[in-house]
Amino acid sequence: MFECKPFQDLDALRAAPHRIDNSVDLDCTPDELFAIFDDEHTWPEWVPGIAAVNWTSPRPFQVGTTRTVVFQGGGMEVYEDFIAWDTGKHMAFTFTGATQRIWWAFGEEYLVTDLGEGRCRLDWTVAYEPRFVFKALHFLLGPLMSWGLGRVLRGLGPYVQRWKTQQRTTPEGTS
């Protein structure tokens, strides 16, 4: 594992040298969105490239919760520590380490606004400081990363609809 410099708090994450901000309005409540975020099985379904998410802290999740995310195509693992957690409203994490030297620092922040009538808005920030080869090629790779993350977020809306349909048709989702 290669250590990363964790963002110590939200101010540090928000002041990162590189930020990618995306937003999307979703046809779900904030609690439904957090049910998706809480479930380790959903992440590989809506985020291309994620092979597995493993929560390494017990529920309920909160500040200090940890998890490991495994990526496809090489099996890179990243180790995350949550620096914000307010179910239905806000979560943020920072990397403490990774199995590849891509970032000095990396974190994500998810802000959820209830729009009423079963809808919410997700504001998603990816903040990072590139390392070594990624830093040298950031002028090319940064725009591609921004485009790819925007594409991920645009795919969340259709995934939410599939997830809601599945919740209504499974015994666990039946009232």
N, CA and C atoms as a LAMMPS dump frame, in Angstrom:
ITEM: TIMESTEP
0
ITEM: NUMBER OF ATOMS
525
ITEM: BOX BOUNDS ff ff ff
-5.0000000000000000e+02 5.0000000000000000e+02
-5.0000000000000000e+02 5.0000000000000000e+02
-5.0000000000000000e+02 5.0000000000000000e+02
ITEM: ATOMS id mol type element x y z
1 1 1 N 0.837 -1.184 0
2 1 2 C 0 0 0
3 1 3 C 0.88 1.244 0
4 2 1 N 0.456 2.233 -0.76
5 2 2 C 1.111 3.536 -0.772
6 2 3 C 0.23 4.503 -0.003
7 3 1 N 0.794 5.129 0.998
8 3 2 C 0.015 6.055 1.807
9 3 3 C -0.363 7.291 1.008
10 4 1 N -1.544 7.806 1.312
11 4 2 C -1.992 9.088 0.774
12 4 3 C -2.035 10.067 1.937
13 5 1 N -1.974 11.345 1.61
14 5 2 C -2.131 12.384 2.625
15 5 3 C -3.634 12.637 2.758
16 6 1 N -4.264 12.107 3.803
17 6 2 C -5.713 12.294 3.927
18 6 3 C -6.067 13.769 4.112
19 7 1 N -7.183 14.162 3.519
20 7 2 C -7.73 15.481 3.817
21 7 3 C -8.215 15.414 5.263
22 8 1 N -7.741 16.298 6.094
23 8 2 C -8.057 16.239 7.516
24 8 3 C -9.488 16.66 7.831
25 9 1 N -10.072 17.479 6.94
26 9 2 C -11.435 17.946 7.165
27 9 3 C -12.009 18.426 5.837
28 10 1 N -13.248 18.883 5.878
29 10 2 C -13.919 19.321 4.654
30 10 3 C -13.268 20.558 4.045
31 11 1 N -12.753 21.462 4.887
32 11 2 C -12.084 22.654 4.356
33 11 3 C -10.873 22.259 3.523
34 12 1 N -10.103 21.3 3.993
35 12 2 C -8.924 20.843 3.247
36 12 3 C -9.343 20.174 1.945
37 13 1 N -10.388 19.356 1.99
38 13 2 C -10.88 18.703 0.773
39 13 3 C -11.335 19.754 -0.233
40 14 1 N -12.048 20.762 0.243
41 14 2 C -12.577 21.811 -0.644
42 14 3 C -11.486 22.716 -1.188
43 15 1 N -10.303 22.707 -0.568
44 15 2 C -9.189 23.534 -1.033
45 15 3 C -8.173 22.739 -1.851
46 16 1 N -8.512 21.521 -2.236
47 16 2 C -7.59 20.665 -2.996
48 16 3 C -7.152 21.354 -4.282
49 17 1 N -5.951 21.03 -4.768
50 17 2 C -5.454 21.688 -5.981
51 17 3 C -6.284 21.395 -7.231
52 18 1 N -6.986 20.272 -7.249
53 18 2 C -7.838 19.925 -8.398
54 18 3 C -9.189 19.459 -7.873
55 19 1 N -10.252 19.988 -8.499
56 19 2 C -11.62 19.633 -8.113
57 19 3 C -12.431 19.402 -9.37
58 20 1 N -13.309 18.425 -9.278
59 20 2 C -14.286 18.177 -10.335
60 20 3 C -15.644 18.194 -9.657
61 21 1 N -16.491 19.127 -10.081
62 21 2 C -17.82 19.28 -9.492
63 21 3 C -18.878 18.883 -10.504
64 22 1 N -19.808 18.045 -10.075
65 22 2 C -20.927 17.624 -10.907
66 22 3 C -22.19 17.625 -10.058
67 23 1 N -23.336 17.806 -10.711
68 23 2 C -24.627 17.783 -10.029
69 23 3 C -25.636 17.058 -10.89
70 24 1 N -26.629 16.461 -10.219
71 24 2 C -27.712 15.789 -10.929
72 24 3 C -28.955 15.817 -10.046
73 25 1 N -30.102 16.019 -10.678
74 25 2 C -31.379 15.883 -9.991
75 25 3 C -31.859 14.453 -10.196
76 26 1 N -32.35 13.842 -9.123
77 26 2 C -32.718 12.426 -9.152
78 26 3 C -34.16 12.224 -8.703
79 27 1 N -34.798 11.221 -9.27
80 27 2 C -36.169 10.859 -8.909
81 27 3 C -36.168 9.878 -7.744
82 28 1 N -35.653 10.339 -6.613
83 28 2 C -35.662 9.547 -5.384
84 28 3 C -35.543 10.5 -4.206
85 29 1 N -35.9 10.003 -3.047
86 29 2 C -35.749 10.807 -1.84
87 29 3 C -34.285 10.748 -1.385
88 30 1 N -33.869 11.696 -0.546
89 30 2 C -32.517 11.603 0.01
90 30 3 C -32.264 10.284 0.741
91 31 1 N -33.263 9.779 1.461
92 31 2 C -33.078 8.506 2.172
93 31 3 C -32.917 7.341 1.205
94 32 1 N -33.646 7.355 0.101
95 32 2 C -33.478 6.304 -0.903
96 32 3 C -32.075 6.371 -1.511
97 33 1 N -31.594 7.583 -1.779
98 33 2 C -30.245 7.725 -2.33
99 33 3 C -29.207 7.189 -1.349
100 34 1 N -29.376 7.481 -0.073
101 34 2 C -28.427 6.969 0.915
102 34 3 C -28.552 5.462 1.097
103 35 1 N -29.722 4.898 0.847
104 35 2 C -29.846 3.434 0.881
105 35 3 C -28.977 2.834 -0.216
106 36 1 N -28.91 3.504 -1.361
107 36 2 C -28.024 3.06 -2.444
108 36 3 C -26.563 3.22 -2.019
109 37 1 N -26.233 4.36 -1.436
110 37 2 C -24.853 4.598 -0.992
111 37 3 C -24.432 3.604 0.091
112 38 1 N -25.345 3.252 0.998
113 38 2 C -25.04 2.333 2.107
114 38 3 C -24.763 0.902 1.647
115 39 1 N -25.345 0.52 0.529
116 39 2 C -25.303 -0.873 0.072
117 39 3 C -24.058 -1.127 -0.779
118 40 1 N -23.174 -1.94 -0.25
119 40 2 C -21.913 -2.227 -0.963
120 40 3 C -22.144 -2.885 -2.317
121 41 1 N -23.278 -3.529 -2.509
122 41 2 C -23.549 -4.221 -3.777
123 41 3 C -23.978 -3.274 -4.89
124 42 1 N -24.44 -2.067 -4.543
125 42 2 C -24.923 -1.152 -5.582
126 42 3 C -23.792 -0.423 -6.301
127 43 1 N -22.703 -0.138 -5.6
128 43 2 C -21.628 0.666 -6.202
129 43 3 C -21.096 0.074 -7.508
130 44 1 N -20.802 -1.226 -7.576
131 44 2 C -20.326 -1.784 -8.854
132 44 3 C -21.385 -1.723 -9.961
133 45 1 N -22.641 -1.581 -9.585
134 45 2 C -23.699 -1.519 -10.591
135 45 3 C -23.827 -0.139 -11.227
136 46 1 N -23.555 0.936 -10.474
137 46 2 C -23.744 2.27 -11.049
138 46 3 C -22.43 3.02 -11.302
139 47 1 N -21.316 2.512 -10.796
140 47 2 C -20.021 3.17 -11.049
141 47 3 C -19.151 2.236 -11.883
142 48 1 N -19.038 2.516 -13.19
143 48 2 C -18.175 1.677 -14.031
144 48 3 C -16.747 1.649 -13.479
145 49 1 N -16.162 0.484 -13.464
146 49 2 C -14.787 0.343 -12.994
147 49 3 C -14.666 -0.176 -11.577
148 50 1 N -15.711 -0.01 -10.765
149 50 2 C -15.656 -0.555 -9.406
150 50 3 C -16.014 -2.038 -9.463
151 51 1 N -15.141 -2.868 -8.891
152 51 2 C -15.391 -4.308 -8.828
153 51 3 C -16.064 -4.699 -7.512
154 52 1 N -15.673 -4.033 -6.417
155 52 2 C -16.225 -4.393 -5.107
156 52 3 C -16.051 -3.25 -4.119
157 53 1 N -16.999 -3.143 -3.216
158 53 2 C -16.921 -2.212 -2.088
159 53 3 C -17.061 -3.047 -0.822
160 54 1 N -16.143 -2.87 0.094
161 54 2 C -16.16 -3.624 1.35
162 54 3 C -16.122 -2.637 2.515
163 55 1 N -17.245 -2.555 3.228
164 55 2 C -17.268 -1.722 4.431
165 55 3 C -16.428 -2.422 5.492
166 56 1 N -15.508 -1.696 6.095
167 56 2 C -14.629 -2.28 7.103
168 56 3 C -14.96 -1.753 8.498
169 57 1 N -16.068 -1.049 8.61
170 57 2 C -16.594 -0.577 9.894
171 57 3 C -18.034 -1.067 10.02
172 58 1 N -18.479 -1.275 11.246
173 58 2 C -19.864 -1.721 11.433
174 58 3 C -20.868 -0.587 11.196
175 59 1 N -22.09 -0.999 10.904
176 59 2 C -23.195 -0.033 10.808
177 59 3 C -23.595 0.364 12.222
178 60 1 N -24.181 1.498 12.434
179 60 2 C -24.487 2.528 11.451
180 60 3 C -23.224 3.297 11.062
181 61 1 N -23.175 3.717 9.791
182 61 2 C -22.027 4.461 9.297
183 61 3 C -22.049 5.881 9.847
184 62 1 N -20.843 6.42 10.036
185 62 2 C -20.684 7.74 10.656
186 62 3 C -19.287 8.259 10.349
187 63 1 N -18.973 9.441 10.841
188 63 2 C -17.614 9.953 10.712
189 63 3 C -16.674 8.927 11.335
190 64 1 N -15.607 8.592 10.625
191 64 2 C -14.664 7.58 11.082
192 64 3 C -14.886 6.214 10.459
193 65 1 N -16.021 6.037 9.762
194 65 2 C -16.283 4.783 9.058
195 65 3 C -15.194 4.577 8.011
196 66 1 N -14.838 3.314 7.775
197 66 2 C -13.821 2.993 6.773
198 66 3 C -14.369 1.981 5.778
199 67 1 N -13.791 2.001 4.599
200 67 2 C -14.124 0.99 3.595
201 67 3 C -12.96 0.845 2.634
202 68 1 N -12.976 -0.285 1.914
203 68 2 C -12.004 -0.57 0.86
204 68 3 C -12.773 -0.72 -0.433
205 69 1 N -12.275 -0.078 -1.492
206 69 2 C -12.889 -0.181 -2.813
207 69 3 C -11.872 -0.821 -3.748
208 70 1 N -12.324 -1.849 -4.47
209 70 2 C -11.479 -2.578 -5.414
210 70 3 C -11.948 -2.224 -6.827
211 71 1 N -10.997 -1.903 -7.697
212 71 2 C -11.316 -1.525 -9.069
213 71 3 C -11.006 -2.664 -10.035
214 72 1 N -11.741 -2.682 -11.135
215 72 2 C -11.5 -3.644 -12.208
216 72 3 C -10.229 -3.25 -12.953
217 73 1 N -9.756 -4.133 -13.807
218 73 2 C -8.618 -3.814 -14.668
219 73 3 C -7.352 -3.529 -13.889
220 74 1 N -6.84 -4.504 -13.221
221 74 2 C -5.622 -4.316 -12.448
222 74 3 C -5.838 -4.481 -10.963
223 75 1 N -7.089 -4.401 -10.524
224 75 2 C -7.405 -4.674 -9.134
225 75 3 C -6.894 -3.672 -8.129
226 76 1 N -6.69 -2.409 -8.555
227 76 2 C -6.254 -1.404 -7.586
228 76 3 C -7.249 -1.336 -6.439
229 77 1 N -6.733 -1.211 -5.228
230 77 2 C -7.557 -1.015 -4.048
231 77 3 C -7.264 0.356 -3.479
232 78 1 N -8.318 0.993 -2.963
233 78 2 C -8.158 2.259 -2.247
234 78 3 C -8.793 2.1 -0.875
235 79 1 N -8.223 2.786 0.101
236 79 2 C -8.65 2.68 1.486
237 79 3 C -9.175 4.045 1.908
238 80 1 N -10.434 4.06 2.347
239 80 2 C -11.128 5.314 2.584
240 80 3 C -11.513 5.47 4.051
241 81 1 N -11.502 6.72 4.491
242 81 2 C -11.929 7.092 5.833
243 81 3 C -12.949 8.216 5.662
244 82 1 N -14.149 8.042 6.227
245 82 2 C -15.202 9.041 6.069
246 82 3 C -14.995 10.188 7.055
247 83 1 N -14.976 11.396 6.514
248 83 2 C -14.771 12.607 7.318
249 83 3 C -16.074 13.38 7.498
250 84 1 N -17.141 12.921 6.848
251 84 2 C -18.484 13.483 7.052
252 84 3 C -19.491 12.367 6.809
253 85 1 N -20.53 12.336 7.635
254 85 2 C -21.621 11.388 7.407
255 85 3 C -22.856 11.896 8.136
256 86 1 N -23.838 12.317 7.38
257 86 2 C -25.132 12.739 7.899
258 86 3 C -26.167 12.121 6.963
259 87 1 N -26.682 10.959 7.334
260 87 2 C -27.551 10.171 6.458
261 87 3 C -28.655 11.031 5.839
262 88 1 N -28.77 10.902 4.527
263 88 2 C -29.782 11.631 3.779
264 88 3 C -29.371 13.036 3.386
265 89 1 N -28.203 13.483 3.856
266 89 2 C -27.801 14.861 3.599
267 89 3 C -26.378 15.012 3.052
268 90 1 N -25.433 14.295 3.654
269 90 2 C -24.043 14.638 3.378
270 90 3 C -23.115 13.485 3.752
271 91 1 N -22.165 13.199 2.881
272 91 2 C -21.078 12.299 3.251
273 91 3 C -19.833 12.716 2.478
274 92 1 N -18.69 12.413 3.044
275 92 2 C -17.417 12.712 2.387
276 92 3 C -16.38 11.736 2.918
277 93 1 N -15.459 11.358 2.026
278 93 2 C -14.368 10.478 2.443
279 93 3 C -13.064 10.961 1.842
280 94 1 N -11.991 10.464 2.421
281 94 2 C -10.652 10.752 1.952
282 94 3 C -9.885 9.437 1.874
283 95 1 N -8.977 9.342 0.915
284 95 2 C -8.133 8.147 0.834
285 95 3 C -7.06 8.226 1.907
286 96 1 N -6.818 7.089 2.543
287 96 2 C -5.665 6.973 3.438
288 96 3 C -4.534 6.217 2.755
289 97 1 N -4.877 5.48 1.672
290 97 2 C -3.866 4.743 0.93
291 97 3 C -4.457 4.117 -0.308
292 98 1 N -3.568 3.634 -1.158
293 98 2 C -3.961 2.97 -2.396
294 98 3 C -2.854 2.004 -2.792
295 99 1 N -3.204 1.027 -3.612
296 99 2 C -2.197 0.055 -4.044
297 99 3 C -1.457 0.51 -5.298
298 100 1 N -1.808 1.687 -5.814
299 100 2 C -1.066 2.279 -6.931
300 100 3 C -0.785 3.741 -6.606
301 101 1 N 0.349 4.236 -7.095
302 101 2 C 0.748 5.614 -6.796
303 101 3 C 0.16 6.573 -7.839
304 102 1 N -1.096 6.926 -7.654
305 102 2 C -1.764 7.824 -8.59
306 102 3 C -2.025 9.183 -7.954
307 103 1 N -2.37 9.201 -6.65
308 103 2 C -2.705 10.452 -5.968
309 103 3 C -1.868 10.625 -4.709
310 104 1 N -1.53 11.88 -4.451
311 104 2 C -0.992 12.22 -3.135
312 104 3 C -2.16 12.326 -2.158
313 105 1 N -3.238 12.903 -2.654
314 105 2 C -4.444 13.061 -1.837
315 105 3 C -5.655 12.898 -2.753
316 106 1 N -6.739 12.35 -2.188
317 106 2 C -7.956 12.156 -2.962
318 106 3 C -9.122 12.095 -1.993
319 107 1 N -10.228 12.712 -2.376
320 107 2 C -11.436 12.649 -1.563
321 107 3 C -12.663 12.98 -2.39
322 108 1 N -13.804 12.624 -1.853
323 108 2 C -15.075 12.913 -2.509
324 108 3 C -16.054 13.434 -1.473
325 109 1 N -16.91 14.353 -1.929
326 109 2 C -17.967 14.897 -1.079
327 109 3 C -19.297 14.775 -1.814
328 110 1 N -20.322 14.317 -1.104
329 110 2 C -21.662 14.128 -1.644
330 110 3 C -22.623 14.967 -0.805
331 111 1 N -23.181 16.014 -1.397
332 111 2 C -24.176 16.854 -0.727
333 111 3 C -25.53 16.587 -1.368
334 112 1 N -26.529 16.27 -0.55
335 112 2 C -27.849 15.914 -1.054
336 112 3 C -28.858 16.946 -0.551
337 113 1 N -29.633 17.48 -1.487
338 113 2 C -30.678 18.452 -1.165
339 113 3 C -32.031 17.837 -1.492
340 114 1 N -32.925 17.869 -0.534
341 114 2 C -34.284 17.37 -0.741
342 114 3 C -35.048 18.393 -1.573
343 115 1 N -35.52 17.989 -2.744
344 115 2 C -36.283 18.87 -3.627
345 115 3 C -37.786 18.704 -3.427
346 116 1 N -38.185 17.792 -2.536
347 116 2 C -39.604 17.528 -2.307
348 116 3 C -40.184 16.632 -3.385
349 117 1 N -41.372 16.136 -3.135
350 117 2 C -42.098 15.305 -4.09
351 117 3 C -41.279 14.099 -4.578
352 118 1 N -40.483 13.506 -3.661
353 118 2 C -39.727 12.31 -4.002
354 118 3 C -38.523 12.547 -4.891
355 119 1 N -37.997 13.762 -4.867
356 119 2 C -36.823 14.096 -5.69
357 119 3 C -35.734 14.702 -4.809
358 120 1 N -34.501 14.562 -5.287
359 120 2 C -33.383 15.204 -4.596
360 120 3 C -32.316 15.607 -5.608
361 121 1 N -31.417 16.445 -5.149
362 121 2 C -30.292 16.883 -5.973
363 121 3 C -29.019 16.4 -5.293
364 122 1 N -28.126 15.83 -6.089
365 122 2 C -26.816 15.404 -5.595
366 122 3 C -25.754 16.318 -6.188
367 123 1 N -25.001 16.965 -5.305
368 123 2 C -23.816 17.727 -5.713
369 123 3 C -22.619 16.889 -5.295
370 124 1 N -21.81 16.496 -6.283
371 124 2 C -20.707 15.561 -6.065
372 124 3 C -19.402 16.251 -6.435
373 125 1 N -18.489 16.276 -5.497
374 125 2 C -17.168 16.86 -5.716
375 125 3 C -16.11 15.783 -5.557
376 126 1 N -15.231 15.702 -6.529
377 126 2 C -14.042 14.859 -6.448
378 126 3 C -12.862 15.821 -6.352
379 127 1 N -12.072 15.672 -5.31
380 127 2 C -10.939 16.562 -5.054
381 127 3 C -9.671 15.717 -4.956
382 128 1 N -8.582 16.208 -5.55
383 128 2 C -7.38 15.38 -5.548
384 128 3 C -6.121 16.191 -5.836
385 129 1 N -5.012 15.546 -5.526
386 129 2 C -3.675 16.032 -5.877
387 129 3 C -2.967 14.876 -6.582
388 130 1 N -2.722 15.013 -7.899
389 130 2 C -2.117 13.902 -8.644
390 130 3 C -0.661 13.669 -8.247
391 131 1 N -0.204 12.46 -8.541
392 131 2 C 1.124 12.006 -8.132
393 131 3 C 1.851 11.392 -9.327
394 132 1 N 3.144 11.548 -9.382
395 132 2 C 4.041 10.91 -10.334
396 132 3 C 3.55 10.998 -11.782
397 133 1 N 3.345 9.865 -12.442
398 133 2 C 2.981 9.867 -13.867
399 133 3 C 1.654 10.587 -14.086
400 134 1 N 0.682 10.372 -13.197
401 134 2 C -0.608 11.046 -13.349
402 134 3 C -0.432 12.56 -13.275
403 135 1 N 0.471 13.021 -12.422
404 135 2 C 0.73 14.461 -12.32
405 135 3 C 1.343 14.974 -13.621
406 136 1 N 2.297 14.232 -14.164
407 136 2 C 2.961 14.655 -15.399
408 136 3 C 1.993 14.68 -16.584
409 137 1 N 1.035 13.764 -16.589
410 137 2 C 0.082 13.674 -17.698
411 137 3 C -1.279 14.283 -17.37
412 138 1 N -1.359 15.001 -16.259
413 138 2 C -2.645 15.537 -15.825
414 138 3 C -3.28 16.467 -16.857
415 139 1 N -2.489 17.171 -17.597
416 139 2 C -3.045 18.075 -18.612
417 139 3 C -3.875 17.311 -19.636
418 140 1 N -3.563 16.035 -19.852
419 140 2 C -4.366 15.183 -20.74
420 140 3 C -5.406 14.369 -19.969
421 141 1 N -4.983 13.783 -18.866
422 141 2 C -5.838 12.865 -18.125
423 141 3 C -6.89 13.579 -17.28
424 142 1 N -6.601 14.785 -16.816
425 142 2 C -7.565 15.537 -16.006
426 142 3 C -8.882 15.765 -16.734
427 143 1 N -8.855 16.285 -17.986
428 143 2 C -10.118 16.462 -18.715
429 143 3 C -10.845 15.137 -18.977
430 144 1 N -10.099 14.065 -19.236
431 144 2 C -10.739 12.761 -19.424
432 144 3 C -11.393 12.275 -18.137
433 145 1 N -10.734 12.511 -17.01
434 145 2 C -11.291 12.129 -15.723
435 145 3 C -12.573 12.926 -15.459
436 146 1 N -12.548 14.216 -15.746
437 146 2 C -13.728 15.053 -15.562
438 146 3 C -14.893 14.556 -16.417
439 147 1 N -14.626 14.254 -17.664
440 147 2 C -15.659 13.746 -18.571
441 147 3 C -16.212 12.418 -18.04
442 148 1 N -15.319 11.515 -17.625
443 148 2 C -15.736 10.202 -17.139
444 148 3 C -16.582 10.29 -15.877
445 149 1 N -16.214 11.191 -14.962
446 149 2 C -16.986 11.333 -13.73
447 149 3 C -18.367 11.933 -14.015
448 150 1 N -18.436 12.857 -14.966
449 150 2 C -19.728 13.389 -15.374
450 150 3 C -20.613 12.3 -15.946
451 151 1 N -20.008 11.419 -16.715
452 151 2 C -20.738 10.286 -17.301
453 151 3 C -21.255 9.346 -16.209
454 152 1 N -20.433 9.099 -15.188
455 152 2 C -20.86 8.265 -14.068
456 152 3 C -22.102 8.871 -13.417
457 153 1 N -22.055 10.173 -13.166
458 153 2 C -23.18 10.8 -12.487
459 153 3 C -24.44 10.796 -13.353
460 154 1 N -24.282 10.995 -14.654
461 154 2 C -25.447 10.928 -15.55
462 154 3 C -26.065 9.524 -15.549
463 155 1 N -25.272 8.503 -15.288
464 155 2 C -25.786 7.135 -15.225
465 155 3 C -26.49 6.808 -13.917
466 156 1 N -26.319 7.667 -12.905
467 156 2 C -26.956 7.399 -11.615
468 156 3 C -28.473 7.495 -11.715
469 157 1 N -28.994 8.442 -12.483
470 157 2 C -30.448 8.597 -12.613
471 157 3 C -31.125 7.331 -13.116
472 158 1 N -30.686 6.767 -14.251
473 158 2 C -31.281 5.509 -14.706
474 158 3 C -31.09 4.363 -13.698
475 159 1 N -29.946 4.334 -13.014
476 159 2 C -29.741 3.295 -12.013
477 159 3 C -30.754 3.435 -10.874
478 160 1 N -31.004 4.665 -10.419
479 160 2 C -31.975 4.898 -9.352
480 160 3 C -33.336 4.334 -9.749
481 161 1 N -33.733 4.541 -10.992
482 161 2 C -35.027 4.028 -11.447
483 161 3 C -35.056 2.497 -11.414
484 162 1 N -33.979 1.854 -11.87
485 162 2 C -33.91 0.385 -11.821
486 162 3 C -33.944 -0.102 -10.373
487 163 1 N -33.215 0.577 -9.506
488 163 2 C -33.156 0.208 -8.085
489 163 3 C -34.539 0.323 -7.454
490 164 1 N -35.247 1.415 -7.72
491 164 2 C -36.585 1.605 -7.147
492 164 3 C -37.548 0.526 -7.645
493 165 1 N -37.467 0.186 -8.92
494 165 2 C -38.314 -0.881 -9.465
495 165 3 C -38.011 -2.198 -8.77
496 166 1 N -36.721 -2.484 -8.566
497 166 2 C -36.325 -3.718 -7.892
498 166 3 C -36.822 -3.739 -6.449
499 167 1 N -36.784 -2.589 -5.771
500 167 2 C -37.258 -2.516 -4.381
501 167 3 C -38.752 -2.832 -4.302
502 168 1 N -39.503 -2.431 -5.324
503 168 2 C -40.954 -2.675 -5.328
504 168 3 C -41.301 -4.109 -5.682
505 169 1 N -40.395 -4.82 -6.378
506 169 2 C -40.713 -6.154 -6.855
507 169 3 C -40.066 -7.277 -6.051
508 170 1 N -39.236 -6.947 -5.06
509 170 2 C -38.619 -7.985 -4.227
510 170 3 C -39.395 -8.104 -2.922
511 171 1 N -39.356 -9.265 -2.29
512 171 2 C -40.066 -9.441 -1.009
513 171 3 C -39.647 -8.406 0.026
514 172 1 N -38.348 -8.023 0.046
515 172 2 C -37.877 -7.039 1.024
516 172 3 C -38.494 -5.673 0.752
517 173 1 N -38.795 -5.383 -0.526
518 173 2 C -39.34 -4.082 -0.883
519 173 3 C -40.853 -4.046 -0.901
520 174 1 N -41.512 -5.164 -0.602
521 174 2 C -42.962 -5.222 -0.612
522 174 3 C -43.504 -4.855 0.756
523 175 1 N -44.515 -4.024 0.771
524 175 2 C -45.12 -3.623 2.042
525 175 3 C -46.059 -4.681 2.55
